Amino acid sequence: MALEAGDFTLAHQDHTYRIAGEAPRWTVSRGDRLLGYLVTKSTAGEEGEDVYEMETPDGERGNVEGTDWESIVRSYLNSVDPVTIDPVEP
């Protein structure tokens, strides 16, 4: 499903994140902390759906991509936001 322009929240692991912007790039933040960007990689993915990927605040693109932007954001948050990272995992 294509992500529309706007400013909305995403609840994830008892925290609230803000996603704001418009194609081809949305900011992903928690409070005042910028965590990264959701970027449209292609508008011609499988079955004509948009393909998304995450980008760090310093511009590095991640290795997770796909058409389900919400799953991509959640996966990214699990790996970069200290409040969601399991302290027991190595």
Number of C-alpha atoms within 10 A of each C-alpha: 10 14 17 11 14 11 12 10 14 16 10 13 11 8 12 13 20 18 22 18 17 16 14 15 19 23 19 25 20 15 11 7 10 14 21 24 25 26 20 22 17 15 15 10 13 10 7 10 15 19 20 26 23 29 22 16 13 9 10 11 16 12 9 14 18 18 23 16 21 15 13 18 23 15 13 21 22 15 11 13 14 10 12 15 12 10 8 5 5 4
